[in-house]
Amino acid sequence: MSDSKTLRPIIEHTPFQTQPTQNVHGWERIGSVAGGVMMVGKGLRRGGIFGLIQVAIGGVALARGFTGHSSLKDKLEQGRQEMNTVRTKIERAGEELKNLKTKAEVVAEKATNTTG
């Protein structure tokens, strides 16, 4: 038997647990609820597989509006933060390369002055 501490859960949270922090606010949240209601209504009227797809999309929008949390928005923000971290590292590396180039030019200038 494996140790239960080494297993990672696949589901991050369930509907009955406390939701993660809110990242959808104000008009965006109201728009999600309104759009979700419209999509569910259109999907129910339409019927069939495309209607079912509309109902599902509307349900996701409703959940996003009611809970105030969007996992997709969370993932996008994480990606943005990672990109900013990489950009900062690249900028630092560029500065270090510039400093190395300057030092190399100074050493080369000194070498040519002492030999010439």
Backbone hydrogen bonds, N-H to C=O, Kabsch-Sander energy under -0.5 kcal/mol:
donor,donor_aa,acceptor,acceptor_aa,energy
6,T,3,D,-1.5
7,L,4,S,-0.6
12,E,10,I,-0.5
17,Q,14,T,-1.5
23,N,68,G,-2.0
24,V,68,G,-2.2
28,E,25,H,-1.3
29,R,25,H,-0.8
30,I,26,G,-2.1
31,G,27,W,-3.0
32,S,28,E,-1.8
33,V,29,R,-2.1
34,A,30,I,-2.7
35,G,31,G,-2.9
36,G,32,S,-2.4
37,V,33,V,-2.4
38,M,34,A,-2.2
39,M,35,G,-2.6
40,V,36,G,-2.5
41,G,37,V,-2.4
42,K,38,M,-2.7
43,G,39,M,-2.5
44,L,40,V,-2.4
45,R,41,G,-2.1
46,R,42,K,-2.5
47,G,43,G,-2.4
51,G,47,G,-1.4
52,L,48,G,-1.9
53,I,49,I,-2.0
54,Q,50,F,-2.1
55,V,51,G,-2.4
56,A,52,L,-2.3
57,I,53,I,-2.6
58,G,54,Q,-2.7
59,G,55,V,-2.4
60,V,56,A,-2.1
61,A,57,I,-2.2
62,L,58,G,-2.7
63,A,59,G,-2.6
64,R,60,V,-2.4
65,G,61,A,-2.3
66,F,62,L,-2.9
67,T,63,A,-2.6
68,G,64,R,-1.7
74,D,70,S,-2.0
75,K,71,S,-2.5
76,L,72,L,-2.5
77,E,73,K,-2.2
78,Q,74,D,-2.3
79,G,75,K,-2.4
80,R,76,L,-2.3
81,Q,77,E,-2.4
82,E,78,Q,-2.5
83,M,79,G,-2.4
84,N,80,R,-2.2
85,T,81,Q,-2.1
86,V,82,E,-2.5
87,R,83,M,-2.6
88,T,84,N,-2.3
89,K,85,T,-2.2
90,I,86,V,-2.5
91,E,87,R,-2.5
92,R,88,T,-2.4
93,A,89,K,-2.5
94,G,90,I,-2.4
95,E,91,E,-2.1
96,E,92,R,-2.5
97,L,93,A,-2.5
98,K,94,G,-2.3
99,N,95,E,-2.5
100,L,96,E,-2.6
101,K,97,L,-2.5
102,T,98,K,-2.3
103,K,99,N,-2.5
104,A,100,L,-2.6
105,E,101,K,-2.5
106,V,102,T,-2.1
107,V,103,K,-2.5
108,A,104,A,-2.6
109,E,105,E,-2.3
110,K,106,V,-2.4
111,A,107,V,-2.4
112,T,108,A,-2.2
113,N,109,E,-1.9
114,T,110,K,-2.1
115,T,111,A,-1.6
116,G,112,T,-1.4
